[in-house]
């Protein structure tokens, strides 16, 4: 799956925050790592409301940084109407894979 990332959004954000941007990126990485792990736990616990809440929170952060592929996956997770652990696990794996690409892309900038 090719990376869907808007470098223009990312660069505009980076330029506007200049000196504090590395700290903001560290927070983004830490919060995203933690939220992705928490989502996995909530999928195992069949907690649809928590999963949707995590997806919503991550979606906002991902959109801010231009990680549009993450946004698409998170919208899909957020909009699951019927809890289906197998489908959510597949979506979670897509999320993990896309996030790895995003993180690699950002760190290479």
N, C-alpha and C positions, 0 to 999 in steps of 0.2 A: 504494500500500500504506500503510495508516494505521500510525502509530507505536504499537508495543506497548512501553510504558515504565511501570514502576511507580514513580510519584512518591513513594509512601510509603516504599519501600525506600531510594530516593535521599535523601529528606529525613532519614530516621532516621540514615543514614550521615553525611550532612553535619553534622547537629546534634551527633553524637557526637564528631566530629573537629574541630569548630569552627575554630581558627586554622590548623591544618595542612591543612585540606581543599583549599584552592586548589592547594597543591603536589601533593597526591595526584591531583587532577583533571588537572594538567599531565602527571604521569607516566602516568596512564591514557590520555590523548590521544596522547602521544608513543609509548608502547608499542603502542597499538592501530594507529596510523598505520604504524609500522614493521612490525608483524606482518602487517597486511593486504598491504603491499607484498611482504614476504617470501613470503607465501602465493602470490601471483601468480607469483613467480619459481619456486617449488617446483611449481606446477601445470605450468608450461612445461617443467620438468625431469622431469616424471613421477615425482616423489618422494612417493609416497602416505604413507609413515611421517612425513615432515616435515610434510606438510599436516595430518595428523591431530593431530600434536603441537601445531602452532600453533593449530588449532581448539580443542583442549582447553584450552590456556593462556588463549586469548581468552574462551572460554566462562565460565571461572571469574571473570575480571574483570568481564565483562558482567553476570553474574548478581549479583555483589556490588553493582553500581551500579544495578540494576533495569532493565537494558536487555534485556527479555525477548524482543523480536523478534530481537535479535542472537543470543541464546541458542538460539532455535529454528533459525536458519540454521546456526549452528555445530554443533549436534547433528547436523543433516543432513549437513554436510561430514564431521564426525568419523566418522559411521556408513557412509560410502560403502564398500561391500564390494569393488566392482570399479572400478579406476581408469578413469574416463571423462573425458577432458580437456574435452569439450564441456559435459557436465553440471556439472563442477567450475567451469568458467568462468562458467556461468550463476549458480551458487550464489555465486561470488565477486562477481559484479556485484550480486546481491541484498544481499550483505554490505556492499559499498561504499555502496549506496544507503541501507540501514538505518542504517549507522554515521553517515552524513551527517545523517540526521534526528535521531539520538540526540545528536550533537554540537551541532546547532543548538538542540535542546530544552534541553540542559544549560546552554549558554551564555546562553540567554534567561531562566534562572531567577534 
